[in-house]
Structure formats: structure tokens, C-alpha cells
């Protein structure tokens, strides 16, 4: 396979071995491996990080390997974003896999074909490996659709897209103050969620790298390709994960699916907003969180209406239409 791969690893030998085996089967000619350094407060990190690095360097096929092994721990935010930027200092396009993202074999040719097809189409900034909707909620008309959402459990992109990445989200305050995201999202739940995570990430960028990517993509109207079949699952749920610590909810129950070739390409580029809305509600909300959001959004409106009626009533002006003839 001629498409370069960036493999992001850290301290999980078990999960890393399963993902690495799928990369080995694909036999990329160019493999970039980036590893964060061990954490100071975790003694087991030293041995686990060493074991992971030794494992991924055992390449038994014709392949050029480049490495970026950090001596100190940079954390999730800096380690991953630095690695992806390093990757695109050397290549123009490629596939990105973390150590807990297990792909189907078809994931690699899927990304390769679409990286070529949309290489110069600036509307497309990301090729995802996940379809988070259950099969009965998908259209099945074409091999993929277009989305406004981030998909990073196995994905591909181009240097031209990653060049928009800004770890510190320098445009955030301007976007927020001018309410440019107003009416941008598919539901009040999505708007509430991203208002919160963008604000948190702006003030604490070290906690993650992907919300900065989500922000960069959205403010540049970049779209994501969503495969009709789910091509990657996350096998990293557990106490040793950074974010996916609880194996609960539909995200942890996704199954690998086989996509058919040749791909059936849609003859248009249009966001499937209904699928975006359904996917977000399914995977990012609960009944309790939706109720809290509705109360938060509706209560101020009800209060404003009451204040409006009260002010008219006590100013001597009626809110009812005057039906008397003079």
C-alpha cells in the first residue's frame, strides 16, 4: 500500500498489538510511528511504553519507518497534535490510526481511493472510518455520505486540510463574541455541547487535540466523509484509557462491517443533516442530559415572556388587540 500511515502509540501493549497486526497485513511502504513519553506519576508506564516501542519496530515487510519517540510525557493534547503536524511535514496525505482503533482490512483501500478522489477538493477535510448509526438508520444508496461531524477513530486527511489546525484556537473569541455558530448546529443539544467543549478546550488546550481539529474544520466549512459501513471500532475502553474509560453506551458496542468495492460514489456533495442529528443525539446525549438542556434553553424564554407581559400590564398598555370601534 502506497498511502503513508501514522500510527499513534503510548502505553497499551495489548491493544497496540491488535491494531499493529492489521497495519502489518496492509503492508504500507511508508510507516510513521509516534509515541508519547511515560508519565512521571505512573511507574508502570516506563515498562509499558518500552514494550510498545519494541513491538512496533518489528517490521517484517518492505517498509520505510520513521519515528517520533518523546522522552517526556506531553499529554494527549500536545503529543497527538505534534505527531500529526510532524507527519504532514513529510507527506501530503495519509491515514492516521491510534493504538486503540482497530480497522477492517477494507478501511485502508477505502481511505486510499478517497484521498485520491478528493485530493484537490477543498470542501472535504477528513475521511472517517466510522458510521455511528445503526444499519437501519442508514440510506445504503451510496458507499459514503458527507457530514459536519468529526470522526477520528481511524481517519485520513491531507496536509492542505491539517494546515488549518490551530492548537490554541486563536479565532475562538471572535467566533463566540459574534455568535457565528448561532443556528450552525443541528439541535439545541449539539449547540449546548459544542459551546461547552470549545470554551473548555480554548482555556485548557492540553486536555485534548481533537476539539481543536473540530473547531478548525467547522470554521473553514470543511466536511467529513462517512462510510456507509462501520470500518473501525475502538477497543480501548477501560480504566487505562485517557477518555474512553467506561465501556457503556452505543459507541462501545459498534461492530466491524465489510464495505463493498467498487465504491458507489454519490454524484453530489451535500451534508446529511438528519444523520448528523441522529448520530449526535445517540452517541453524545442521554435522556437526562437532553432534559437538562431543554430546561436551560426554555426557562429563559419563559421568564422573558413573563417579564414582557408584566411590563405591559403595569404600564397601562394592553397586550390584547383593541376590538372596540371609536
Number of C-alpha atoms within 10 A of each C-alpha: 14 13 21 22 24 23 25 22 25 25 25 18 19 14 19 25 16 16 20 23 13 15 19 14 11 17 17 20 15 18 23 21 20 25 24 23 21 23 17 11 7 8 10 12 17 14 11 16 22 15 15 21 20 10 14 18 12 9 14 8 12 10 14 12 15 15 17 16 17 15 11 12 15 17 17 19 19 17 24 21 20 16 23 19 14 16 26 18 10 12 14 16 22 23 22 21 23 23 26 25 24 26 26 17 16 17 25 23 14 23 24 19 14 17 23 12 11 16 17 11 10 14 15 22 25 29 28 29 29 28 26 27 21 14 12 7 12 15 12 13 11 14 19 22 24 23 23 24 22 22 21 20 20 26 26 28 24 22 19 14 20 20 11 16 18 15 22 15 19 11 13 17 12 10 13 14 9 9 11 11 15 10 10 12 17 17 15 14 22 20 16 16 17 17 13 11 14 19 15 13 22 18 12 12 20 16 16 20 22 20 21 24 20 19 23 23 24 17 14 13 14 18 23 24 27 26 22 24 24 24 28 27 24 22 21 24 17 12 11 11 14 13 13 16 12 12 14 10 13 13 17 16 13 19 16 17 18 13 19 12 10 9 13 12 13 13 7 8 13 12 16 13 15 12 20 21 17 15 18 19 17 17 14 15 17 12 9 8 13 17 13 12 17 13 11 12 14 10 11 11 11 11 11 11 12 11 12 12 14 12 14 12 12 9 8 8 10 12 12 6 6 7 6 5 4 3
